[in-house]
Amino acid sequence: MYRPLVTRRRAYEVLATNLHRLTFEQNLTLEEVARRAGISLEQLEAICSGEVDPDLDLVDLIAKAVGVTASELLAEPDYN
């Protein structure tokens, strides 16, 4: 039986954690990230909270808005 490596909920947690870290490091607001990605702030907040299931194209737009790849945005943080 197929079991995902990461649950959907964990993927949203990782995306939100990485996005908040990147916005902090770059002194960006979520409003600025949303504007750069061409989406609404409400949509970005819904993605981060797991209310909306983004497709990879949308994840890629958000990643580009903060200067990383989609893979980097979805990668588990390295706490070492």
N, CA, C and O atoms as a MOPAC input file, in Angstrom:
PM7 MOZYME 1SCF
protein

 N      0.83200 1    -1.18600 1     0.00000 1
 C      0.00000 1     0.00000 1     0.00000 1
 C      0.87400 1     1.24700 1     0.00000 1
 O      1.87500 1     1.31100 1     0.71500 1
 N      0.50500 1     2.21000 1    -0.78300 1
 C      1.25100 1     3.46100 1    -0.88900 1
 C      1.02700 1     4.32000 1     0.34400 1
 O     -0.11100 1     4.54800 1     0.75400 1
 N      2.11300 1     4.79200 1     0.93000 1
 C      2.03000 1     5.74800 1     2.04300 1
 C      2.90500 1     6.93800 1     1.68600 1
 O      4.08000 1     6.76100 1     1.36500 1
 N      2.36600 1     8.12800 1     1.73600 1
 C      3.17600 1     9.30700 1     1.39400 1
 C      4.31300 1     9.49000 1     2.38500 1
 O      4.18800 1     9.15500 1     3.56300 1
 N      5.41900 1    10.02300 1     1.89500 1
 C      6.55700 1    10.30900 1     2.76400 1
 C      6.21100 1    11.38000 1     3.78600 1
 O      6.70100 1    11.36800 1     4.91600 1
 N      5.36600 1    12.29700 1     3.37100 1
 C      4.97600 1    13.41200 1     4.22400 1
 C      3.46100 1    13.54900 1     4.12600 1
 O      2.89300 1    13.42700 1     3.04100 1
 N      2.82000 1    13.79700 1     5.23600 1
 C      1.38300 1    14.02400 1     5.18000 1
 C      1.11300 1    15.39000 1     4.56400 1
 O      1.97900 1    16.26400 1     4.55800 1
 N     -0.07400 1    15.55700 1     4.05800 1
 C     -0.46100 1    16.84300 1     3.47000 1
 C     -0.34700 1    17.94700 1     4.52300 1
 O      0.14400 1    19.04100 1     4.24300 1
 N     -0.80800 1    17.64000 1     5.73800 1
 C     -0.74100 1    18.63200 1     6.81800 1
 C      0.70400 1    19.04800 1     7.08900 1
 O      0.98700 1    20.23000 1     7.27900 1
 N      1.62100 1    18.07300 1     7.10600 1
 C      3.02700 1    18.39200 1     7.35800 1
 C      3.59400 1    19.23000 1     6.21200 1
 O      4.40600 1    20.12500 1     6.44600 1
 N      3.18100 1    18.95100 1     4.99400 1
 C      3.66700 1    19.73800 1     3.85800 1
 C      3.26900 1    21.20400 1     4.00900 1
 O      4.06400 1    22.09700 1     3.71800 1
 N      2.02300 1    21.45700 1     4.46800 1
 C      1.59100 1    22.84000 1     4.69400 1
 C      2.38600 1    23.48200 1     5.82500 1
 O      2.75100 1    24.65500 1     5.75200 1
 N      2.65000 1    22.70100 1     6.87400 1
 C      3.43400 1    23.23200 1     7.99600 1
 C      4.84000 1    23.61900 1     7.54000 1
 O      5.35900 1    24.66700 1     7.92200 1
 N      5.44400 1    22.76900 1     6.72500 1
 C      6.78900 1    23.04400 1     6.20900 1
 C      6.76700 1    24.26900 1     5.30300 1
 O      7.62100 1    25.14800 1     5.42600 1
 N      5.80100 1    24.33300 1     4.39800 1
 C      5.68900 1    25.48700 1     3.50900 1
 C      5.53900 1    26.76500 1     4.32800 1
 O      6.23100 1    27.74900 1     4.06900 1
 N      4.65200 1    26.76000 1     5.30400 1
 C      4.42600 1    27.95500 1     6.12300 1
 C      5.66200 1    28.32600 1     6.92200 1
 O      6.01800 1    29.50200 1     7.00200 1
 N      6.32500 1    27.33300 1     7.51800 1
 C      7.54000 1    27.59200 1     8.29600 1
 C      8.62300 1    28.20900 1     7.42900 1
 O      9.23700 1    29.20900 1     7.80000 1
 N      8.85300 1    27.60300 1     6.27000 1
 C      9.88500 1    28.12400 1     5.37100 1
 C      9.52100 1    29.50400 1     4.83900 1
 O     10.38300 1    30.37700 1     4.73000 1
 N      8.26300 1    29.70300 1     4.51200 1
 C      7.84400 1    31.00200 1     3.99500 1
 C      8.02000 1    32.09100 1     5.05000 1
 O      8.50000 1    33.18300 1     4.74400 1
 N      7.64000 1    31.79900 1     6.27200 1
 C      7.79300 1    32.80200 1     7.33100 1
 C      9.27000 1    33.08500 1     7.62000 1
 O      9.64100 1    34.22900 1     7.88400 1
 N     10.10800 1    32.05700 1     7.57100 1
 C     11.55100 1    32.26400 1     7.76700 1
 C     12.11700 1    33.13700 1     6.65400 1
 O     12.87500 1    34.07100 1     6.91400 1
 N     11.74700 1    32.83100 1     5.42200 1
 C     12.26700 1    33.58900 1     4.28300 1
 C     11.77600 1    35.02900 1     4.28600 1
 O     12.53700 1    35.94500 1     3.97400 1
 N     10.51700 1    35.23500 1     4.63600 1
 C     10.01700 1    36.61200 1     4.67600 1
 C     10.71000 1    37.39700 1     5.78200 1
 O     10.99400 1    38.58400 1     5.61900 1
 N     10.98300 1    36.74100 1     6.90500 1
 C     11.70800 1    37.40600 1     7.99600 1
 C     13.12200 1    37.75900 1     7.55300 1
 O     13.57100 1    38.88900 1     7.74500 1
 N     13.82100 1    36.80200 1     6.96600 1
 C     15.20100 1    37.02300 1     6.52400 1
 C     15.30200 1    38.13300 1     5.48400 1
 O     16.29400 1    38.85900 1     5.44200 1
 N     14.28800 1    38.26300 1     4.65400 1
 C     14.30400 1    39.24800 1     3.57300 1
 C     13.53000 1    40.52000 1     3.92100 1
 O     13.37500 1    41.41400 1     3.09000 1
 N     13.05200 1    40.58300 1     5.15800 1
 C     12.28500 1    41.73600 1     5.62700 1
 C     11.09200 1    42.02500 1     4.70200 1
 O     10.84600 1    43.16600 1     4.30800 1
 N     10.36400 1    40.95600 1     4.37400 1
 C      9.18200 1    41.07000 1     3.51500 1
 C      7.92800 1    40.82400 1     4.34000 1
 O      7.96300 1    40.12200 1     5.35000 1
 N      6.84000 1    41.39900 1     3.90700 1
 C      5.54500 1    41.08800 1     4.49900 1
 C      4.87300 1    40.03000 1     3.63600 1
 O      5.24700 1    39.83600 1     2.47900 1
 N      3.88600 1    39.35100 1     4.19500 1
 C      3.12100 1    38.40600 1     3.39300 1
 C      2.38100 1    39.12400 1     2.27100 1
 O      2.16100 1    38.55500 1     1.20200 1
 N      2.00100 1    40.36800 1     2.51700 1
 C      1.34800 1    41.15700 1     1.47300 1
 C      2.27200 1    41.33400 1     0.27500 1
 O      1.83800 1    41.23800 1    -0.87300 1
 N      3.56300 1    41.59600 1     0.55300 1
 C      4.53600 1    41.77300 1    -0.52700 1
 C      4.76000 1    40.45900 1    -1.27500 1
 O      4.85600 1    40.44500 1    -2.50200 1
 N      4.84200 1    39.36900 1    -0.53500 1
 C      5.02100 1    38.06500 1    -1.17700 1
 C      3.82300 1    37.76100 1    -2.07300 1
 O      3.99100 1    37.31800 1    -3.20900 1
 N      2.62000 1    37.99600 1    -1.56400 1
 C      1.41900 1    37.75700 1    -2.35500 1
 C      1.42400 1    38.61000 1    -3.62500 1
 O      1.11100 1    38.12000 1    -4.71000 1
 N      1.78100 1    39.88500 1    -3.48200 1
 C      1.84000 1    40.77000 1    -4.64700 1
 C      2.83800 1    40.26200 1    -5.67400 1
 O      2.54200 1    40.21900 1    -6.86800 1
 N      4.02800 1    39.87600 1    -5.20700 1
 C      5.05700 1    39.36000 1    -6.11700 1
 C      4.61100 1    38.08100 1    -6.81600 1
 O      4.94400 1    37.84600 1    -7.97700 1
 N      3.85400 1    37.25600 1    -6.09300 1
 C      3.39000 1    35.98300 1    -6.65200 1
 C      2.15300 1    36.15700 1    -7.53600 1
 O      1.76900 1    35.24300 1    -8.26600 1
 N      1.53600 1    37.33300 1    -7.46200 1
 C      0.35200 1    37.58300 1    -8.27200 1
 C     -0.90800 1    36.93500 1    -7.72200 1
 O     -1.82400 1    36.59600 1    -8.47100 1
 N     -0.94500 1    36.76500 1    -6.39300 1
 C     -2.12600 1    36.19200 1    -5.74700 1
 C     -2.57900 1    37.12700 1    -4.63200 1
 O     -1.86600 1    38.06300 1    -4.27000 1
 N     -3.74900 1    36.87300 1    -4.09900 1
 C     -4.23700 1    37.71600 1    -3.01100 1
 C     -3.61600 1    37.28400 1    -1.68400 1
 O     -3.19600 1    36.13800 1    -1.52000 1
 N     -3.56700 1    38.21500 1    -0.75400 1
 C     -3.08900 1    37.89900 1     0.58600 1
 C     -3.95400 1    36.80800 1     1.20500 1
 O     -3.43700 1    35.90800 1     1.86800 1
 N     -5.24700 1    36.88000 1     0.99800 1
 C     -6.15200 1    35.88000 1     1.54900 1
 C     -5.83300 1    34.48900 1     1.01800 1
 O     -5.87700 1    33.50800 1     1.76000 1
 N     -5.51300 1    34.40900 1    -0.26800 1
 C     -5.16900 1    33.11700 1    -0.86300 1
 C     -3.86200 1    32.59000 1    -0.26900 1
 O     -3.76000 1    31.40000 1     0.03000 1
 N     -2.87700 1    33.44200 1    -0.09800 1
 C     -1.60400 1    33.03300 1     0.48200 1
 C     -1.80400 1    32.55100 1     1.91900 1
 O     -1.25100 1    31.52500 1     2.31500 1
 N     -2.58200 1    33.28200 1     2.68700 1
 C     -2.84400 1    32.87000 1     4.06900 1
 C     -3.59600 1    31.54300 1     4.11000 1
 O     -3.33400 1    30.71000 1     4.97800 1
 N     -4.52600 1    31.34100 1     3.18200 1
 C     -5.27600 1    30.08200 1     3.13700 1
 C     -4.37200 1    28.90800 1     2.77500 1
 O     -4.56000 1    27.80200 1     3.28000 1
 N     -3.40400 1    29.14200 1     1.91300 1
 C     -2.44200 1    28.09800 1     1.55100 1
 C     -1.58900 1    27.73100 1     2.76500 1
 O     -1.39700 1    26.55200 1     3.06200 1
 N     -1.08600 1    28.73700 1     3.45500 1
 C     -0.22400 1    28.50200 1     4.61500 1
 C     -0.95900 1    27.79700 1     5.75400 1
 O     -0.35700 1    27.04200 1     6.51800 1
 N     -2.24300 1    28.04400 1     5.86100 1
 C     -3.01200 1    27.42400 1     6.93700 1
 C     -3.54800 1    26.05100 1     6.55300 1
 O     -4.09800 1    25.34400 1     7.39600 1
 N     -3.39300 1    25.66800 1     5.28500 1
 C     -3.87300 1    24.37000 1     4.84500 1
 C     -5.31500 1    24.35700 1     4.41400 1
 O     -5.87500 1    23.29000 1     4.16500 1
 N     -5.93600 1    25.52200 1     4.32100 1
 C     -7.33300 1    25.60300 1     3.89300 1
 C     -7.47200 1    25.40400 1     2.38700 1
 O     -8.52100 1    24.97600 1     1.90600 1
 N     -6.41300 1    25.71600 1     1.64700 1
 C     -6.42000 1    25.60600 1     0.18800 1
 C     -5.29100 1    24.67000 1    -0.21700 1
 O     -4.18500 1    24.75100 1     0.31800 1
 N     -5.57000 1    23.79800 1    -1.14600 1
 C     -4.58100 1    22.84300 1    -1.64100 1
 C     -3.96700 1    23.40200 1    -2.91800 1
 O     -4.56200 1    23.27800 1    -3.98900 1
 N     -2.77500 1    24.02100 1    -2.82600 1
 C     -2.20000 1    24.64700 1    -4.02100 1
 C     -1.61600 1    23.60900 1    -4.96900 1
 O     -1.11500 1    22.57000 1    -4.54000 1
 N     -1.68900 1    23.90300 1    -6.26200 1
 C     -1.00100 1    23.04100 1    -7.20600 1
 C      0.46500 1    23.47300 1    -7.26000 1
 O      0.84000 1    24.50200 1    -6.69800 1
 N      1.27600 1    22.68300 1    -7.93500 1
 C      2.71300 1    22.98000 1    -7.95800 1
 C      3.03600 1    24.28900 1    -8.66100 1
 O      4.02400 1    24.94100 1    -8.32500 1
 N      2.22300 1    24.68000 1    -9.62300 1
 C      2.45300 1    25.96400 1   -10.29200 1
 C      2.30800 1    27.12200 1    -9.30500 1
 O      3.07700 1    28.08100 1    -9.34800 1
 N      1.32800 1    27.02800 1    -8.42600 1
 C      1.12300 1    28.07500 1    -7.42400 1
 C      2.24300 1    28.07100 1    -6.39400 1
 O      2.71600 1    29.13200 1    -5.98600 1
 N      2.67200 1    26.88500 1    -5.97200 1
 C      3.81600 1    26.79700 1    -5.05100 1
 C      5.04500 1    27.40700 1    -5.70600 1
 O      5.82400 1    28.09900 1    -5.05100 1
 N      5.21800 1    27.15200 1    -6.98600 1
 C      6.35600 1    27.71500 1    -7.71600 1
 C      6.29700 1    29.24300 1    -7.76300 1
 O      7.32700 1    29.90000 1    -7.61200 1
 N      5.12600 1    29.81100 1    -7.96600 1
 C      4.98100 1    31.27500 1    -7.96100 1
 C      5.35900 1    31.86500 1    -6.59900 1
 O      6.04500 1    32.88400 1    -6.52100 1
 N      4.90700 1    31.21700 1    -5.54200 1
 C      5.22500 1    31.69400 1    -4.18800 1
 C      6.72300 1    31.57100 1    -3.93500 1
 O      7.34000 1    32.48300 1    -3.38400 1
 N      7.30000 1    30.45700 1    -4.33100 1
 C      8.73700 1    30.25300 1    -4.14700 1
 C      9.54100 1    31.32400 1    -4.88300 1
 O     10.47000 1    31.90500 1    -4.32200 1
 N      9.18600 1    31.57800 1    -6.11900 1
 C      9.89200 1    32.60300 1    -6.90400 1
 C      9.74900 1    33.98400 1    -6.27100 1
 O     10.65600 1    34.81100 1    -6.36100 1
 N      8.60700 1    34.22900 1    -5.62900 1
 C      8.38400 1    35.52400 1    -4.98100 1
 C      9.35000 1    35.77200 1    -3.83600 1
 O      9.61100 1    36.92000 1    -3.47600 1
 N      9.88800 1    34.68800 1    -3.25700 1
 C     10.87000 1    34.83700 1    -2.17300 1
 C     12.25500 1    34.36200 1    -2.58300 1
 O     13.14300 1    34.22000 1    -1.74300 1
 N     12.44000 1    34.11500 1    -3.88800 1
 C     13.77100 1    33.83600 1    -4.41800 1
 C     14.31100 1    32.44000 1    -4.18700 1
 O     15.52500 1    32.25300 1    -4.10000 1
 N     13.42700 1    31.45100 1    -4.08600 1
 C     13.87400 1    30.06500 1    -3.93900 1
 C     13.11800 1    29.20100 1    -4.93000 1
 O     12.21400 1    29.67800 1    -5.61600 1
 N     13.48600 1    27.92900 1    -5.00400 1
 C     12.75300 1    26.98500 1    -5.84000 1
 C     11.60500 1    26.38800 1    -5.03300 1
 O     11.57500 1    26.48300 1    -3.80600 1
 N     10.67100 1    25.77800 1    -5.73700 1
 C      9.56000 1    25.10400 1    -5.05300 1
 C     10.09800 1    23.99000 1    -4.15800 1
 O      9.58000 1    23.77000 1    -3.06300 1
 N     11.12400 1    23.29200 1    -4.61300 1
 C     11.72100 1    22.22400 1    -3.80100 1
 C     12.28300 1    22.77200 1    -2.49900 1
 O     12.13500 1    22.15600 1    -1.44300 1
 N     12.92800 1    23.93000 1    -2.57600 1
 C     13.48100 1    24.54300 1    -1.36100 1
 C     12.36900 1    24.99500 1    -0.42200 1
 O     12.48700 1    24.86700 1     0.79700 1
 N     11.29400 1    25.52100 1    -0.98900 1
 C     10.18800 1    25.99200 1    -0.16400 1
 C      9.50700 1    24.83500 1     0.56000 1
 O      8.98800 1    25.01000 1     1.66300 1
 N      9.50700 1    23.65500 1    -0.05600 1
 C      8.83700 1    22.49500 1     0.52700 1
 C      9.78000 1    21.56700 1     1.29700 1
 O      9.35300 1    20.53100 1     1.80700 1
 N     11.06200 1    21.93800 1     1.38200 1
 C     12.04300 1    21.07900 1     2.05900 1
 C     11.92800 1    21.21700 1     3.57000 1
 O     11.71500 1    22.31100 1     4.09400 1
 N     12.07200 1    20.09200 1     4.25900 1
 C     12.07500 1    20.11000 1     5.73100 1
 C     13.19400 1    21.04100 1     6.19900 1
 O     14.31300 1    20.97300 1     5.69000 1
 N     12.89400 1    21.90600 1     7.16500 1
 C     13.93400 1    22.80200 1     7.68000 1
 C     15.06600 1    22.01500 1     8.34000 1
 O     14.83700 1    20.97400 1     8.95500 1
 N     16.26300 1    22.51900 1     8.20700 1
 C     17.43200 1    21.91900 1     8.85300 1
 C     17.70700 1    22.71100 1    10.12300 1
 O     18.17600 1    23.84800 1    10.06600 1
 N     17.41900 1    22.11400 1    11.24800 1
 C     17.56600 1    22.81700 1    12.51700 1
 C     18.95200 1    22.67300 1    13.12300 1
 O     19.17600 1    23.08800 1    14.26000 1
 N     19.88400 1    22.09000 1    12.37900 1
 C     21.26500 1    21.93500 1    12.90200 1
 C     22.09100 1    23.15500 1    12.68900 1
 O     23.26200 1    23.18200 1    13.06900 1

